[in-house]
Amino acid sequence: MAEGEQSVRDPLGIAAACKIRGIGTVFHPLAYPLTGGNQDRTLAVLRRLAAAAELGIIIHDGSGKGRR
């Protein structure tokens, strides 16, 4: 599994390849907390993914109840 910046670059590359082929993309990133100390970094990542998504992005709080 990719870590850090690579975990963002990989889906962006896939989205670019799909766009060339006329395939729309939707991102559903997991384990990105929207609260706590990392929310600024999380929002920056989500903005990058949303800008590349052809069809949309599914967002949920990775730090919500039931997460560790």
C-alpha positions in Angstrom: 0.0 0.0 0.0 1.3 3.4 -0.9 2.1 5.9 1.9 2.1 9.7 2.2 2.4 11.7 -1.0 2.6 8.5 -3.1 -0.9 7.5 -1.8 -2.2 10.7 -3.4 -0.1 10.6 -6.6 -1.2 7.0 -7.5 -4.9 7.8 -7.7 -4.2 11.1 -9.5 -2.2 9.1 -12.1 -5.0 6.6 -12.5 -7.6 9.4 -12.9 -5.4 11.0 -15.6 -5.1 7.6 -17.5 -8.9 7.1 -17.2 -9.6 10.6 -18.5 -7.5 9.9 -21.6 -9.6 6.8 -22.3 -12.9 8.7 -21.6 -13.6 6.9 -18.4 -15.0 9.0 -15.5 -13.6 8.6 -12.0 -15.0 8.7 -8.5 -12.7 8.7 -5.5 -13.6 7.2 -2.1 -10.6 7.8 0.1 -10.6 5.9 3.3 -9.0 6.6 6.7 -8.8 10.3 6.3 -9.8 12.0 9.6 -11.9 15.2 9.3 -11.3 16.1 13.0 -8.3 16.3 15.2 -4.9 17.5 14.4 -4.7 16.4 10.8 -7.8 18.0 9.3 -5.9 20.6 7.4 -3.7 18.0 5.7 -6.8 15.8 5.1 -8.7 18.7 3.4 -5.7 19.5 1.2 -5.6 15.8 0.0 -9.4 15.8 -0.5 -9.2 19.0 -2.6 -6.5 17.5 -4.8 -8.6 14.3 -5.4 -11.8 16.3 -5.9 -10.1 18.4 -8.6 -9.1 15.3 -10.5 -12.3 13.3 -10.1 -14.5 13.4 -13.2 -17.7 12.2 -11.4 -17.2 13.0 -7.8 -15.7 12.2 -4.5 -17.2 10.2 -1.6 -16.2 11.7 1.8 -16.7 10.3 5.2 -14.9 11.0 8.5 -12.2 8.4 8.9 -12.0 9.3 12.6 -15.7 8.7 13.2 -17.2 6.3 15.7 -15.9 2.7 15.3 -12.5 3.8 14.0 -9.3 3.2 15.9 
